[in-house]
Amino acid sequence: MRGALQCIALRPSGHTPSDSRPTSGEFIHRNAAVMSRVVCIDDLKQAALARLDKNALGYYNSGADGEQTLTDNNAAFQRYRLRPRCMVDISTIDLTQTVLGHEVSMPIGVAPTAMQAMAHPEGECATARAAEEMGAVFVLSSGSNKSIEEVADAAPRAIKWFQLYILKDRSTTVKMVQRAEQAGFSAIVLTVDAQVFGKRLADARNGFQRPSHLRLGNFASDVDKACHRGDNEYVEALFDLSVTWDDLSWLCSVTRLPVLVKGVMTPEDAVAAADRGASGVIVSNHGGRQLDGCIATVDALGPVVAAVGLRCPVFMDGGVRRGTDALKALALGACMVFVGRPLLWGLAHDGQRGARLALQLLQSELRLAMGLCGVTKVADVTEDVFEQSERSQL
Ligand SMILES: Cc1cc2nc3c(=O)[nH]c(=O)nc-3n(C[C@H](O)[C@H](O)[C@H](O)COP(=O)(O)O)c2cc1C
């Protein structure tokens, strides 16, 4: 098995599992090997491709237009080169991080993605339980198939944040916020980059429709029925195109929860969000599903951190597929990264176990990457992990 071979390669000679504790990298690789032959996120994607129908596959995997930004989100990580550091005591590598007052087990969380029940019947409940098991942040999409309350019941101890769009009907918007508050969600994530949806060619070609047995769990049944066909119908019927930064101030005034702003790609917008009361910003281009041709999120991160990093935490998502990707984002100033599609692939592969495997793989790879860079704490991941030539361009 590939995983087992990797495990042997990682083990120093004369070192057996019985005579001393495995290193953290070794330990997780061995676990991954026992669980499955899936040993990295790319394997998980391949496993999911075999399980999803054309409709779901197009919906989950596609980006907007020519998918330039979708591709670049991932490729951009590969342009940053790392410096290995040796002879550092890496017997303990601590991935814990305090985020909005919560201790999280790792600086990798679950991004909000809509309609997870196309991947597995338990949908968002399974993903939230996987995040709960792993001690990672879970963000529930407002376009979920399972409702706020179902997810709260399924994963009562998970650190749960609720993703929101500002709707034309403000009373429905406020009711959703109140439901999230009552159900124990601890932050609101306001998505600001998708008042209209990008043109996703796969969905257009497939004539994407939500499967008739699935509902939009957070909406009343009349709204759910009215939006039964595709995403664009849901957006056109419900989303308010006229929102501005002043509406962020309004949202902050109607909730006691911290509000994070997701979809910021420029320092100007990050400053506007912080000025209107955001408790954090998430650098995101919606996984390349909105404005094709915009820059990769990892390239947008540094300038946003420079603009608001001293005022509020900066998060990022988009194209994180390896532990080294997460490490690079942390080094550029992100306090945590989120992953979207990898969790959908995990869910399609093996429900809750598959979603957990996605998080375990990334966690073990991040620990390994930190060890190889000679860094033992998340707070110590700085731009020093980059090659000198990279740093001069930051
Ligand atoms: C199928 C799919 C559905 C998504 N649905 C939402 C959503 O409902 N709300 C939201 O704010 N972002 C949504 N996103 C964007 C993700 O939150 C996240 O920004 C993106 O997936 C990160 O990129 P990655 O998939 O490369 O990790 C969605 C992304 C995908 C792929």
PDBQT file of the ligand as one rigid body, heavy atoms in Angstrom, charges set to zero:
ROOT
HETATM    1  C1  LIG A 401     -20.112  23.312  -4.554  1.00  0.00    +0.000 C 
HETATM    2  C2  LIG A 401     -19.774  24.572  -3.822  1.00  0.00    +0.000 A 
HETATM    3  C3  LIG A 401     -20.764  25.254  -3.146  1.00  0.00    +0.000 A 
HETATM    4  C4  LIG A 401     -20.460  26.411  -2.444  1.00  0.00    +0.000 A 
HETATM    5  N1  LIG A 401     -21.448  27.040  -1.738  1.00  0.00    +0.000 NA
HETATM    6  C5  LIG A 401     -21.150  28.143  -1.023  1.00  0.00    +0.000 A 
HETATM    7  C6  LIG A 401     -22.145  28.772  -0.235  1.00  0.00    +0.000 A 
HETATM    8  O1  LIG A 401     -23.285  28.337  -0.158  1.00  0.00    +0.000 OA
HETATM    9  N2  LIG A 401     -21.788  29.895   0.439  1.00  0.00    +0.000 N 
HETATM   10  C7  LIG A 401     -20.520  30.403   0.402  1.00  0.00    +0.000 A 
HETATM   11  O2  LIG A 401     -20.250  31.424   1.020  1.00  0.00    +0.000 OA
HETATM   12  N3  LIG A 401     -19.558  29.807  -0.321  1.00  0.00    +0.000 NA
HETATM   13  C8  LIG A 401     -19.833  28.684  -1.018  1.00  0.00    +0.000 A 
HETATM   14  N4  LIG A 401     -18.847  28.073  -1.737  1.00  0.00    +0.000 N 
HETATM   15  C9  LIG A 401     -17.456  28.590  -1.678  1.00  0.00    +0.000 C 
HETATM   16  C10 LIG A 401     -16.681  27.943  -0.521  1.00  0.00    +0.000 C 
HETATM   17  O3  LIG A 401     -17.147  28.406   0.717  1.00  0.00    +0.000 OA
HETATM   18  C11 LIG A 401     -15.194  28.239  -0.593  1.00  0.00    +0.000 C 
HETATM   19  O4  LIG A 401     -15.008  29.615  -0.740  1.00  0.00    +0.000 OA
HETATM   20  C12 LIG A 401     -14.472  27.504  -1.712  1.00  0.00    +0.000 C 
HETATM   21  O5  LIG A 401     -15.022  26.232  -1.931  1.00  0.00    +0.000 OA
HETATM   22  C13 LIG A 401     -12.996  27.360  -1.355  1.00  0.00    +0.000 C 
HETATM   23  O6  LIG A 401     -12.297  26.799  -2.405  1.00  0.00    +0.000 OA
HETATM   24  P1  LIG A 401     -11.890  25.242  -2.504  1.00  0.00    +0.000 P 
HETATM   25  O7  LIG A 401     -13.124  24.512  -2.889  1.00  0.00    +0.000 OA
HETATM   26  O8  LIG A 401     -10.860  25.278  -3.558  1.00  0.00    +0.000 OA
HETATM   27  O9  LIG A 401     -11.351  24.800  -1.160  1.00  0.00    +0.000 OA
HETATM   28  C14 LIG A 401     -19.132  26.909  -2.450  1.00  0.00    +0.000 A 
HETATM   29  C15 LIG A 401     -18.138  26.221  -3.127  1.00  0.00    +0.000 A 
HETATM   30  C16 LIG A 401     -18.432  25.053  -3.801  1.00  0.00    +0.000 A 
HETATM   31  C17 LIG A 401     -17.333  24.311  -4.507  1.00  0.00    +0.000 C 
ENDROOT
TORSDOF 0
